[in-house]
Amino acid sequence: MSAPILDRPATRVVGTRPRVSRPVIAPELRISDNPAAAVLRSAIGGPISRDKAAKSTGLSIATVNRQVAALLSAGLLRERSDLTAAGAVGRPRVPFEIDHESYLTLGIHIGAAQTKIVAADLRGRILGGLAIATPQSGQEFAVTTVARSAKAFLQRWHRRKPLWAGVAIGGRVDVTTGIVDHPKLAWKNAPIGQVLGDVLELPVSVAPHVEAMAASELLLPTFDASGAARETALAPTPGGSSLYFYVREMAGIAVTLDGRVHTPSNGPGSIAHLPTGSDVQCECGRRGCLEVTVGDRALHARAVGRGIISAHNGTAGTTINDLYRAAEGGSEPARELLAERATMLGQTVALVRDMLNPDRVVLGGQAFTGYRPALPHVARAFRQSTQLAETDIRISGFGGKVQEFAAVVTSVSALYADPLSAIRRS
């Protein structure tokens, strides 16, 4: 009986050069129990000895040695003999680290208004990026434009070998095919994964963006100004449950259970139309829906309508940042409007938290991080509205880059789940 060939990529001929059509691979938004993955993950924060890796992973020293050898052979790890303790004898005493200089992954976050493209090393640290306006003139043109922009950006990094591409996007995502329905962009059955795979000639994973943001809190460290890695938001206790609550233009939630982001088979749920009590008209026909009340674009429109900021500033239109600057400059109406939104956010977070009762709550998105003086209003409204005991609630450590890191974690998730299998695919 012949072996199956379902995973073998198809080959297309472009001109005289055979071209490999790379597969779409479902993202792995979870902490893997794969031994090689555990060893790789132990080195994300920096060089580590085999003894410490065994202690942090719970694996035997023999298993750690085998996995380190395999990962060294695959090129994902490298040894740091310069850090060997004085008097240490034998190769197992040599610390190892992730090779964060030879490779990169490409992350793409496609937003309703703006698309961000970033390169990251294998630790999940962003090396550089660019932003383009998300094309609004038809999905075929838009998807092709994003793919070509990503290809041009990738060519800047000729000294590193690209291993994977990850896309984080709103709407409904079929993670097995990379096909997306995005009502706000009027996309239907958009083959994002296939197009990007063909253009970039890389394996591609596509994930719903709020679920990917929740995964970044689970899998990626943050880095300080010196480049040192900090623990993930859910460390040192990745088990239990957590609620990730996101608001910028769109509003969404994701739930993490025992080290895995819950990904419903028919797509993520929606909190866009939760009632807030406001009188803002929603396109659904009702008033006071969450997204049109607290979203950045809606808030900016109300600020202009109330005369808090002007509709135009020189030759450029104003943005939500002009509202933040007005508040920071002493405008009381601007502060009141932002406090009003923060209060609604706190009340809604309390409502959702009380329904799900997670062990932890993480708040992400520029509605929380864009104007920090509003956070006490969020906290106060949450405390006054919740009917349950106090819980662990925090702001995302990724600040205003949650979208980029959602794309990054999508691009590294397969490598973090089963690195040896992923490196063979790439």
Secondary structure as a PSIPRED ss2 file (coil, helix, strand):
# PSIPRED VFORMAT (PSIPRED V4.0)

   1 M C   1.000  0.000  0.000
   2 S C   1.000  0.000  0.000
   3 A C   1.000  0.000  0.000
   4 P C   1.000  0.000  0.000
   5 I C   1.000  0.000  0.000
   6 L C   1.000  0.000  0.000
   7 D C   1.000  0.000  0.000
   8 R C   1.000  0.000  0.000
   9 P C   1.000  0.000  0.000
  10 A E   0.000  0.000  1.000
  11 T E   0.000  0.000  1.000
  12 R E   0.000  0.000  1.000
  13 V E   0.000  0.000  1.000
  14 V E   0.000  0.000  1.000
  15 G C   1.000  0.000  0.000
  16 T C   1.000  0.000  0.000
  17 R E   0.000  0.000  1.000
  18 P E   0.000  0.000  1.000
  19 R E   0.000  0.000  1.000
  20 V E   0.000  0.000  1.000
  21 S E   0.000  0.000  1.000
  22 R C   1.000  0.000  0.000
  23 P C   1.000  0.000  0.000
  24 V E   0.000  0.000  1.000
  25 I C   1.000  0.000  0.000
  26 A C   1.000  0.000  0.000
  27 P C   1.000  0.000  0.000
  28 E C   1.000  0.000  0.000
  29 L C   1.000  0.000  0.000
  30 R E   0.000  0.000  1.000
  31 I C   1.000  0.000  0.000
  32 S C   1.000  0.000  0.000
  33 D C   1.000  0.000  0.000
  34 N C   1.000  0.000  0.000
  35 P H   0.000  1.000  0.000
  36 A H   0.000  1.000  0.000
  37 A H   0.000  1.000  0.000
  38 A H   0.000  1.000  0.000
  39 V H   0.000  1.000  0.000
  40 L H   0.000  1.000  0.000
  41 R H   0.000  1.000  0.000
  42 S H   0.000  1.000  0.000
  43 A C   1.000  0.000  0.000
  44 I C   1.000  0.000  0.000
  45 G C   1.000  0.000  0.000
  46 G C   1.000  0.000  0.000
  47 P C   1.000  0.000  0.000
  48 I E   0.000  0.000  1.000
  49 S C   1.000  0.000  0.000
  50 R H   0.000  1.000  0.000
  51 D H   0.000  1.000  0.000
  52 K H   0.000  1.000  0.000
  53 A H   0.000  1.000  0.000
  54 A H   0.000  1.000  0.000
  55 K H   0.000  1.000  0.000
  56 S H   0.000  1.000  0.000
  57 T H   0.000  1.000  0.000
  58 G C   1.000  0.000  0.000
  59 L C   1.000  0.000  0.000
  60 S C   1.000  0.000  0.000
  61 I H   0.000  1.000  0.000
  62 A H   0.000  1.000  0.000
  63 T H   0.000  1.000  0.000
  64 V H   0.000  1.000  0.000
  65 N H   0.000  1.000  0.000
  66 R H   0.000  1.000  0.000
  67 Q H   0.000  1.000  0.000
  68 V H   0.000  1.000  0.000
  69 A H   0.000  1.000  0.000
  70 A H   0.000  1.000  0.000
  71 L H   0.000  1.000  0.000
  72 L H   0.000  1.000  0.000
  73 S H   0.000  1.000  0.000
  74 A H   0.000  1.000  0.000
  75 G C   1.000  0.000  0.000
  76 L C   1.000  0.000  0.000
  77 L E   0.000  0.000  1.000
  78 R E   0.000  0.000  1.000
  79 E E   0.000  0.000  1.000
  80 R C   1.000  0.000  0.000
  81 S H   0.000  1.000  0.000
  82 D H   0.000  1.000  0.000
  83 L H   0.000  1.000  0.000
  84 T C   1.000  0.000  0.000
  85 A C   1.000  0.000  0.000
  86 A C   1.000  0.000  0.000
  87 G C   1.000  0.000  0.000
  88 A C   1.000  0.000  0.000
  89 V C   1.000  0.000  0.000
  90 G C   1.000  0.000  0.000
  91 R H   0.000  1.000  0.000
  92 P H   0.000  1.000  0.000
  93 R H   0.000  1.000  0.000
  94 V C   1.000  0.000  0.000
  95 P C   1.000  0.000  0.000
  96 F E   0.000  0.000  1.000
  97 E E   0.000  0.000  1.000
  98 I E   0.000  0.000  1.000
  99 D C   1.000  0.000  0.000
 100 H C   1.000  0.000  0.000
 101 E C   1.000  0.000  0.000
 102 S C   1.000  0.000  0.000
 103 Y E   0.000  0.000  1.000
 104 L E   0.000  0.000  1.000
 105 T E   0.000  0.000  1.000
 106 L E   0.000  0.000  1.000
 107 G E   0.000  0.000  1.000
 108 I E   0.000  0.000  1.000
 109 H E   0.000  0.000  1.000
 110 I E   0.000  0.000  1.000
 111 G C   1.000  0.000  0.000
 112 A C   1.000  0.000  0.000
 113 A C   1.000  0.000  0.000
 114 Q E   0.000  0.000  1.000
 115 T E   0.000  0.000  1.000
 116 K E   0.000  0.000  1.000
 117 I E   0.000  0.000  1.000
 118 V E   0.000  0.000  1.000
 119 A E   0.000  0.000  1.000
 120 A E   0.000  0.000  1.000
 121 D C   1.000  0.000  0.000
 122 L C   1.000  0.000  0.000
 123 R C   1.000  0.000  0.000
 124 G C   1.000  0.000  0.000
 125 R C   1.000  0.000  0.000
 126 I E   0.000  0.000  1.000
 127 L E   0.000  0.000  1.000
 128 G E   0.000  0.000  1.000
 129 G E   0.000  0.000  1.000
 130 L E   0.000  0.000  1.000
 131 A E   0.000  0.000  1.000
 132 I E   0.000  0.000  1.000
 133 A E   0.000  0.000  1.000
 134 T C   1.000  0.000  0.000
 135 P C   1.000  0.000  0.000
 136 Q C   1.000  0.000  0.000
 137 S C   1.000  0.000  0.000
 138 G C   1.000  0.000  0.000
 139 Q H   0.000  1.000  0.000
 140 E H   0.000  1.000  0.000
 141 F H   0.000  1.000  0.000
 142 A H   0.000  1.000  0.000
 143 V H   0.000  1.000  0.000
 144 T H   0.000  1.000  0.000
 145 T H   0.000  1.000  0.000
 146 V H   0.000  1.000  0.000
 147 A H   0.000  1.000  0.000
 148 R H   0.000  1.000  0.000
 149 S H   0.000  1.000  0.000
 150 A H   0.000  1.000  0.000
 151 K H   0.000  1.000  0.000
 152 A H   0.000  1.000  0.000
 153 F H   0.000  1.000  0.000
 154 L H   0.000  1.000  0.000
 155 Q H   0.000  1.000  0.000
 156 R H   0.000  1.000  0.000
 157 W H   0.000  1.000  0.000
 158 H C   1.000  0.000  0.000
 159 R C   1.000  0.000  0.000
 160 R C   1.000  0.000  0.000
 161 K E   0.000  0.000  1.000
 162 P E   0.000  0.000  1.000
 163 L E   0.000  0.000  1.000
 164 W E   0.000  0.000  1.000
 165 A E   0.000  0.000  1.000
 166 G E   0.000  0.000  1.000
 167 V E   0.000  0.000  1.000
 168 A E   0.000  0.000  1.000
 169 I E   0.000  0.000  1.000
 170 G C   1.000  0.000  0.000
 171 G C   1.000  0.000  0.000
 172 R E   0.000  0.000  1.000
 173 V E   0.000  0.000  1.000
 174 D E   0.000  0.000  1.000
 175 V C   1.000  0.000  0.000
 176 T C   1.000  0.000  0.000
 177 T C   1.000  0.000  0.000
 178 G C   1.000  0.000  0.000
 179 I E   0.000  0.000  1.000
 180 V E   0.000  0.000  1.000
 181 D E   0.000  0.000  1.000
 182 H E   0.000  0.000  1.000
 183 P H   0.000  1.000  0.000
 184 K H   0.000  1.000  0.000
 185 L H   0.000  1.000  0.000
 186 A C   1.000  0.000  0.000
 187 W E   0.000  0.000  1.000
 188 K E   0.000  0.000  1.000
 189 N E   0.000  0.000  1.000
 190 A E   0.000  0.000  1.000
 191 P E   0.000  0.000  1.000
 192 I H   0.000  1.000  0.000
 193 G H   0.000  1.000  0.000
 194 Q H   0.000  1.000  0.000
 195 V H   0.000  1.000  0.000
 196 L H   0.000  1.000  0.000
 197 G H   0.000  1.000  0.000
 198 D H   0.000  1.000  0.000
 199 V H   0.000  1.000  0.000
 200 L H   0.000  1.000  0.000
 201 E C   1.000  0.000  0.000
 202 L C   1.000  0.000  0.000
 203 P C   1.000  0.000  0.000
 204 V E   0.000  0.000  1.000
 205 S E   0.000  0.000  1.000
 206 V E   0.000  0.000  1.000
 207 A E   0.000  0.000  1.000
 208 P E   0.000  0.000  1.000
 209 H H   0.000  1.000  0.000
 210 V H   0.000  1.000  0.000
 211 E H   0.000  1.000  0.000
 212 A H   0.000  1.000  0.000
 213 M H   0.000  1.000  0.000
 214 A H   0.000  1.000  0.000
 215 A H   0.000  1.000  0.000
 216 S H   0.000  1.000  0.000
 217 E H   0.000  1.000  0.000
 218 L H   0.000  1.000  0.000
 219 L H   0.000  1.000  0.000
 220 L C   1.000  0.000  0.000
 221 P C   1.000  0.000  0.000
 222 T C   1.000  0.000  0.000
 223 F E   0.000  0.000  1.000
 224 D C   1.000  0.000  0.000
 225 A C   1.000  0.000  0.000
 226 S C   1.000  0.000  0.000
 227 G C   1.000  0.000  0.000
 228 A C   1.000  0.000  0.000
 229 A E   0.000  0.000  1.000
 230 R C   1.000  0.000  0.000
 231 E C   1.000  0.000  0.000
 232 T C   1.000  0.000  0.000
 233 A C   1.000  0.000  0.000
 234 L C   1.000  0.000  0.000
 235 A C   1.000  0.000  0.000
 236 P C   1.000  0.000  0.000
 237 T C   1.000  0.000  0.000
 238 P C   1.000  0.000  0.000
 239 G C   1.000  0.000  0.000
 240 G C   1.000  0.000  0.000
 241 S E   0.000  0.000  1.000
 242 S E   0.000  0.000  1.000
 243 L E   0.000  0.000  1.000
 244 Y E   0.000  0.000  1.000
 245 F E   0.000  0.000  1.000
 246 Y E   0.000  0.000  1.000
 247 V E   0.000  0.000  1.000
 248 R C   1.000  0.000  0.000
 249 E C   1.000  0.000  0.000
 250 M C   1.000  0.000  0.000
 251 A E   0.000  0.000  1.000
 252 G E   0.000  0.000  1.000
 253 I E   0.000  0.000  1.000
 254 A E   0.000  0.000  1.000
 255 V E   0.000  0.000  1.000
 256 T E   0.000  0.000  1.000
 257 L E   0.000  0.000  1.000
 258 D C   1.000  0.000  0.000
 259 G C   1.000  0.000  0.000
 260 R E   0.000  0.000  1.000
 261 V E   0.000  0.000  1.000
 262 H C   1.000  0.000  0.000
 263 T C   1.000  0.000  0.000
 264 P C   1.000  0.000  0.000
 265 S C   1.000  0.000  0.000
 266 N C   1.000  0.000  0.000
 267 G C   1.000  0.000  0.000
 268 P C   1.000  0.000  0.000
 269 G C   1.000  0.000  0.000
 270 S C   1.000  0.000  0.000
 271 I C   1.000  0.000  0.000
 272 A C   1.000  0.000  0.000
 273 H C   1.000  0.000  0.000
 274 L C   1.000  0.000  0.000
 275 P E   0.000  0.000  1.000
 276 T C   1.000  0.000  0.000
 277 G C   1.000  0.000  0.000
 278 S C   1.000  0.000  0.000
 279 D C   1.000  0.000  0.000
 280 V C   1.000  0.000  0.000
 281 Q E   0.000  0.000  1.000
 282 C C   1.000  0.000  0.000
 283 E C   1.000  0.000  0.000
 284 C C   1.000  0.000  0.000
 285 G C   1.000  0.000  0.000
 286 R C   1.000  0.000  0.000
 287 R E   0.000  0.000  1.000
 288 G C   1.000  0.000  0.000
 289 C E   0.000  0.000  1.000
 290 L H   0.000  1.000  0.000
 291 E H   0.000  1.000  0.000
 292 V H   0.000  1.000  0.000
 293 T H   0.000  1.000  0.000
 294 V H   0.000  1.000  0.000
 295 G C   1.000  0.000  0.000
 296 D H   0.000  1.000  0.000
 297 R H   0.000  1.000  0.000
 298 A H   0.000  1.000  0.000
 299 L H   0.000  1.000  0.000
 300 H H   0.000  1.000  0.000
 301 A H   0.000  1.000  0.000
 302 R H   0.000  1.000  0.000
 303 A H   0.000  1.000  0.000
 304 V H   0.000  1.000  0.000
 305 G H   0.000  1.000  0.000
 306 R C   1.000  0.000  0.000
 307 G C   1.000  0.000  0.000
 308 I C   1.000  0.000  0.000
 309 I C   1.000  0.000  0.000
 310 S C   1.000  0.000  0.000
 311 A C   1.000  0.000  0.000
 312 H E   0.000  0.000  1.000
 313 N E   0.000  0.000  1.000
 314 G C   1.000  0.000  0.000
 315 T C   1.000  0.000  0.000
 316 A E   0.000  0.000  1.000
 317 G E   0.000  0.000  1.000
 318 T C   1.000  0.000  0.000
 319 T C   1.000  0.000  0.000
 320 I H   0.000  1.000  0.000
 321 N H   0.000  1.000  0.000
 322 D H   0.000  1.000  0.000
 323 L H   0.000  1.000  0.000
 324 Y H   0.000  1.000  0.000
 325 R H   0.000  1.000  0.000
 326 A H   0.000  1.000  0.000
 327 A H   0.000  1.000  0.000
 328 E H   0.000  1.000  0.000
 329 G C   1.000  0.000  0.000
 330 G C   1.000  0.000  0.000
 331 S C   1.000  0.000  0.000
 332 E H   0.000  1.000  0.000
 333 P H   0.000  1.000  0.000
 334 A H   0.000  1.000  0.000
 335 R H   0.000  1.000  0.000
 336 E H   0.000  1.000  0.000
 337 L H   0.000  1.000  0.000
 338 L H   0.000  1.000  0.000
 339 A H   0.000  1.000  0.000
 340 E H   0.000  1.000  0.000
 341 R H   0.000  1.000  0.000
 342 A H   0.000  1.000  0.000
 343 T H   0.000  1.000  0.000
 344 M H   0.000  1.000  0.000
 345 L H   0.000  1.000  0.000
 346 G H   0.000  1.000  0.000
 347 Q H   0.000  1.000  0.000
 348 T H   0.000  1.000  0.000
 349 V H   0.000  1.000  0.000
 350 A H   0.000  1.000  0.000
 351 L H   0.000  1.000  0.000
 352 V H   0.000  1.000  0.000
 353 R H   0.000  1.000  0.000
 354 D H   0.000  1.000  0.000
 355 M H   0.000  1.000  0.000
 356 L H   0.000  1.000  0.000
 357 N C   1.000  0.000  0.000
 358 P C   1.000  0.000  0.000
 359 D C   1.000  0.000  0.000
 360 R E   0.000  0.000  1.000
 361 V E   0.000  0.000  1.000
 362 V E   0.000  0.000  1.000
 363 L E   0.000  0.000  1.000
 364 G E   0.000  0.000  1.000
 365 G C   1.000  0.000  0.000
 366 Q H   0.000  1.000  0.000
 367 A H   0.000  1.000  0.000
 368 F H   0.000  1.000  0.000
 369 T H   0.000  1.000  0.000
 370 G C   1.000  0.000  0.000
 371 Y C   1.000  0.000  0.000
 372 R H   0.000  1.000  0.000
 373 P H   0.000  1.000  0.000
 374 A H   0.000  1.000  0.000
 375 L H   0.000  1.000  0.000
 376 P H   0.000  1.000  0.000
 377 H H   0.000  1.000  0.000
 378 V H   0.000  1.000  0.000
 379 A H   0.000  1.000  0.000
 380 R H   0.000  1.000  0.000
 381 A H   0.000  1.000  0.000
 382 F H   0.000  1.000  0.000
 383 R H   0.000  1.000  0.000
 384 Q H   0.000  1.000  0.000
 385 S H   0.000  1.000  0.000
 386 T C   1.000  0.000  0.000
 387 Q C   1.000  0.000  0.000
 388 L C   1.000  0.000  0.000
 389 A C   1.000  0.000  0.000
 390 E C   1.000  0.000  0.000
 391 T C   1.000  0.000  0.000
 392 D E   0.000  0.000  1.000
 393 I E   0.000  0.000  1.000
 394 R E   0.000  0.000  1.000
 395 I E   0.000  0.000  1.000
 396 S C   1.000  0.000  0.000
 397 G C   1.000  0.000  0.000
 398 F C   1.000  0.000  0.000
 399 G H   0.000  1.000  0.000
 400 G H   0.000  1.000  0.000
 401 K H   0.000  1.000  0.000
 402 V H   0.000  1.000  0.000
 403 Q H   0.000  1.000  0.000
 404 E H   0.000  1.000  0.000
 405 F H   0.000  1.000  0.000
 406 A H   0.000  1.000  0.000
 407 A H   0.000  1.000  0.000
 408 V H   0.000  1.000  0.000
 409 V H   0.000  1.000  0.000
 410 T H   0.000  1.000  0.000
 411 S H   0.000  1.000  0.000
 412 V H   0.000  1.000  0.000
 413 S H   0.000  1.000  0.000
 414 A H   0.000  1.000  0.000
 415 L H   0.000  1.000  0.000
 416 Y H   0.000  1.000  0.000
 417 A H   0.000  1.000  0.000
 418 D C   1.000  0.000  0.000
 419 P H   0.000  1.000  0.000
 420 L H   0.000  1.000  0.000
 421 S H   0.000  1.000  0.000
 422 A H   0.000  1.000  0.000
 423 I H   0.000  1.000  0.000
 424 R H   0.000  1.000  0.000
 425 R H   0.000  1.000  0.000
 426 S C   1.000  0.000  0.000
